[in-house]
Amino acid sequence: MTDRITWIGALDPTLRTFDVILKTANGTTYNSYIVRGSDGVAVIDTVKEAFVSEFLAKLTQVARYDELTHLVLNHLEPDHTGAVAALLERAPHLRIHVSTRGLQVLRGLLKGDFDRYDIHAVTTGDMVSLGDLTLRFFTTPYVHWPDTQCTFVEEQSVLFTCDFLGCHFCDERLFNDAVGDFRFSFEYYFDHIMRPFRRHVVEALDLIEPLNAQVIAPGHGPILRSHPGSYIQHYRRLVTSRLMRETGEEKTLLIFYVSAYGATEQMAQAVCAGASDIENVRVSLFDLQGGELLPFVDLIEEADGLVFGTPTINGDAVRTVWDLLSNLVDIDTTGKVGAAFGSYGWSGEAVPMIEARLRGLKMRVPEDGLRIRMYPQADEEESCRAFGRRLAQHLVGRMPPKEIDMSELFAAEN
């Protein structure tokens, strides 16, 4: 990589599924690095356990165990720490550097041997000298684990980012200006790994962008030595709301529904009409039976409020609604306003079931779900419109405070 930094990772070209959830058409790499200073040699991350022998063979081609001084673990997931035990067996004198939140994971990894080793917690601004080279640490939590950090070799302008700015793409040519076209893999990795932590990605970008690194060395995929800043800018585009220029200060409310015989659709239209009465709220209504689900995920990610309408069929919400909700694990829904409504014939379980899922997604559910038996009558349609108005008012912070009946409160406490 440079006259002082060497890649000692492993290639895994036949891998086709990673961590159960990701497809890897081109396999992946487990990137590990040696940094040699005038007064110290550091190992940056290791590899998956299945590749320990390959890792150690590469390491010993460029360094002796007794001259290693530091081990930096930027992230402690098993695909990056699988060789730690084998390395420490051969070099127990190593000083280990992890983030503060990484300590507990490392303790679990090393079990009873944890106290045998020289382990140091580091945070943003901490530095380690290798003589004429300096390792500088930056805490970047939730990209994509709480323990994640980046390490910068200042004198060489090389930034080690582990999972951040990486991808699953295996090519023995290693460098982004030499490998095949990995754009799809780069964005696919972002969508499935980084996207749920979008606001943390922004914080990490703010921290590392001023470094103007000349090489970005991630834990998976190509090493970015050609125009590395363009990949940071691409991440900027991926995390920036596309609706911001259109909506300005408006809040966005999305209403999704499935209707078996038209009753829930009637409710959905009334909820939409009510919400549209409130200024500065942009309301959209979608029939889930009329479109593919994945494009809705992009809309949901940038929306402020989400409402789901479903009839109760066989004691449950309809599958289409569940399918859409299951896709939301790839985005951050924390703090969004959520609500549910629907018609029913007998029992009406669907609405509270959807509400429970919304709370599980860490959404705010300020209104009890609205259920109507069979088709809504005129007064019930007005209840739907009022429901929509209240949800929109929650979005813009104009919901009047609730009046508390003290006698009811006293009765509830007793």
N, C-alpha and C positions, 0 to 999 in steps of 0.2 A: 504493500500500500504506500509506504514511504520508506525512507532509509532507516526509520526507527520503529515502524509499526508493521506487523505481519499478521495476516489472516491465518488462523489455525482451526477453523471450523470444520463442519462436516456437511456433505451433500446427501440429500435423501430424495432422489429423483422419482422413486416409485410410490411415494406416499400419495394417497388419493383422498383421504379424509383426515382432517386435523381437529382434535378436540371434539369429535362427534359432529360439530355443527358446520364446519367449513370444508368445501370441496377444494381439492388441490390438484388441478389438472396437470400442473408442471412440477409437482412435488414441492419440496422446500429446502432451505438451508438452515443450519444452526450455526450462526456466526459467533466465533470467539476470536480474541485478538491478543497479541503480545505487544506491549509497549516497552521499549528498552531505553532507559535513561543512562546518564553517566554514573549514577549512584542508585540504581534500583531497576528492577524489571517487574512489570505488572501484567497480570492476566486479567483481561476484561471479559467477564462472563465465560460460561463453558458450553457444553452441548447436551443433547439428550442422552440418557443412559446407554441406549443401544449402540452409541457411537463413541464410547469411552476409549476403546483401543485406538481408533483412528485419530481421535483428539490428542491422546498422549503421544502417539507417534509423530504427529506434526509438531507438537510442542517441543519434543526433545531434539528435533532437527534444528531448532533455533535458540534453545536455552537449556541449561542444566537445571535440575530441580533445586540444587543448593544455591543458585544465584537468583532464584525468584524471591521477590520481597513482598509483593502485594497481590491480593485477589480482590477485584471489584465485581460485585454482583449487582447489576443495575435493576434486576427483576428476578424474583425467585421461583417462577413457575418451573415445573420439572424439565421442560425442554431447554432451559437455560442453565439448570443446576444439576443435571444428571451425572456430570463428571466431578462434582465437587468432592465427594467422599474419596474417590480414587486419587484426586490431586492432593488432597490433604494427607492422605496416607503416605504419599511420597514427599510432600513438602509441608510438614506440620507446623513449620515456623512461620508460614505466611501470615501477614496481617490482613485481615478481611474487612472490607468496607461495604456496608449496606446502608440504606436509608433507615431512619428511626423506626418506621413502620415495618421495615423488613426484618427487624430483629426477631419478632415473634415467629415469623415464618421460618427463619434460619434456625431458630431453636427447635422447631418441630422437625426440620430437616435433619439436623445433627443429633437430635435426641439427647441421650445422656452425655455425649461427647462435647456438647456446646461449650462448657466451661473450660475445656482443655485448650481452646484456641484463643488467639489474640484478635478479638472482634471489636470493631469500632463502628458506631452509628455516625453517619454524616448527613449534612443538610446543605441547602443552598449557600454558597459562599465558602464552604470548607475546601481545603486544598491539601494535597499530598505531594511532596517533592520527590522526584526521581533524579535529583541532581540538576541536570540541565533541561529537564522536562518537568512540567507541572500538571498534575491531574486536578481539575476543578469540578466540583459536584453541583448539580442542580436538581432539586427535588421536584418531580413532575408527577404527582399522584394521579391515579385513575386514568392513565394512558397505557395500559388499561387495568392495572391492579393498584391497590393503595400504596404498595411499596416502591413503585417505579421511580427511577431517577435517571438522569443523563450524566455522562462524564465527558469533559472537554479537555483535550490536550492542547494547551494554549499555544505553545511554541510551534506546533505542527498544524494547528487550526483544524483538528479532527474531532468530530463530535460523535460519541457512542450513545445511541438512543434506544437500544434494545427493541421492544416491539413498536415503539413510536417511529413513524415514517418507514416502516418495513412492509413486507408482503411475503406471501408464500409463492415463491418462484425460484426454481432450481435451474441454474445454468452454470456450468463449471468455469465459464469466462468471468464470472463474479461481478464485474463492474458495469454500471448502468449504460455506459457508452460502448460496451462490448457485447452484452447479452442480447437475446431476442426481445421482442416487443412485450413488455410486462405491464402496460398501462391498465389492462383489465384487472390483473391480479392486484395492482396497487390500490385501485378504487374498490374492488371487491373486499379486500382486507380492511380498508377504512370502514366500509359499510357495516361489516359484521363484527369488527373488533373495537374500533374507535368511535363510531357514530353514537352509541348509547351514552358516551361521555363527552359530548360535543363541547360543553362549556369548559371542561377540564382541558380539552385539546386547545382551546383558545388561550387558556392560561399558560399552558406549556409553550405554545408558539410565541407568546409575548416574552417568555423567559429566554428562549434560545435564539430567537431571530436576531437580536442585536449582536450575537457572537459572530455573525457572518462567516460561519464555518465553511472551509474550502472542501471538506469531505464530510459526509454524513454516513456513519457506519452503523446500520441497524442490526438487530439480532436475527432477522430473517430476510432473505431476498438480496437483491443487488446492492452493492456498496455504491453510494451516490457520490461520485467524484466529478462528474460533469454537470455543471449548472445545478448544484445542490439547492441553491436558493429557490429554484423554480418549483421544487417539490414542496418546500415550505409554503410558497404562494398558492400551490394547488390545494394544499390542506386548508389554507385560508378560504379559498373559494368553496370548498366542500362544507365548511362549517358556517358559512355566512348565509343568513336567511335570504331566500330569493324573493320573498313577498314584501320585504321591508320597503323597497322603493315604491311599491304599489299601494300598500296599506298605510304607510306613515305611522301615525299614532293610533290608528284604528286597532281594535281587538278583533280577532277572527274566531268565529264559532262555527264548527262543523257538525251537522246533524246527519247521522247515518241510520238507515232503517231497512228492515226487511218486513214485508207484509204478506200474509198468506191469503187473506180475503178482502184486503182493503181497509180494515179497521185501524191497524197500526199506521198505515200510510196517511189516513185521515188525521190521526193524532200528530204525526210528523209535520204535516203541512200547517197545522194550527200552532205547534211549538215554534216553527220557523216564522210564521206571521207575527207571533208575539215578540220573539227576540228581535225581529226587524224593526219593531217600534222604538227601540232604544238607539239613540244616537251614538256614533263612533263604534258601532259593532257591525262587522261585516259577516253576514250569515250565509252559509251555503248548505244546500240540502242534497243528499245523495241516496239513491236507491241502490243498495248493495247488490241486488240481483242484476243490475244493468252495467256492471263494469268489473274489470280485474281488480284484485285487492291490493297488489303491491304498489301501484301508483298512489293509492290513498295513503300509504305510509308516509310518503314525502309530504303530503298535505298535512297530515296529523302532526308530524315533527315540528312544523312551523306554526301550528294553530295554538290559540290560547285556551280554547274550550272545546270539549268533545261531548256529544250527546248520542246515545245509542238507543234505537227503538227496535223492539223485537216482540213478537207474540210468544206466548208460552205454548209449546207443543211437546206433549209427553213429559210434562214436568220440567222442561228445560228451555233455554234460549235456542234459537235456530243455529245450525252449524256455521252458516256464513258469518254471523257476528263473532262467534268464537274464533273462527279462522282469522278474521281481521285482528282481533285482540291478541292472538298468539304471535302475530307479526310485530307487535309493538315492543317486544323484548329487544329489538335492534335499535331502538331510539330512546331518548330521554323524555319521559312523560311526567317527571316529578313536578308537582305544583300546578299542573294544568287543571282547569275546572272540568269536572266530569259529571255526567248524569245519565239516567236511564229511564225509559218509559216503555209502555207496551200494552196491548190489549190481551185479554185472556177469556177463556170460557169457563174454566173450573177452578184452577188453583192459583195461577199467577206467579209461579216461582221465578220466572225468567228475570224479572226486573231486579230483585234483590241479589240474584246470582251475578248479574252483570255489575251491579254496584260493588259487590265484594271484590270482583276482579279489578275494577278501576282503583279501588283503595290499595289492592296488592301492587298495582303499578305506581303507587305513591302519588296518585292524583287526588285532588281536593274535591270532595263530593258534598257541596254545601246544601243541597236540596234533597229531601226524600224522593225516591223514585215515584213516578206517576203511573198508576195502573187503572185501567178502565175495563170493565167487563163488557165483552162484545163490542158493539159499535158505539162511539161517543155520541151522546145527545147534545143539544144546543148548549146546555149549561156545562157539560163536560168538555166540549170544545173550548169554551171560555176558560176552563181550568187549564187546558193545554196551552192556550195563549198566555195566560198568567204565568205558567211554569216557564215558558220561553222568555218572558220579560224578566223574571227574577234571575234566571241564569245569565242573561245578558247584563243585568245590573251588577251581578257579582263580578263579571269580567272588568267592568269599568269602575268598580269601587263605589257604585251609587246605590247599593242595596241598603234600604233603611234598617236601622238596628231593630232587633226583635224586642217586642214588649214582653216582659216576663210577668206572668201571673203568680204572685207570691204564694197564693193559697195552693196552686198546683205544684209549685216547687217544694213547699213544705210537705205536701202529701207524698211527693215522690221520695223525699228524704226519709220519710217514716214508713 
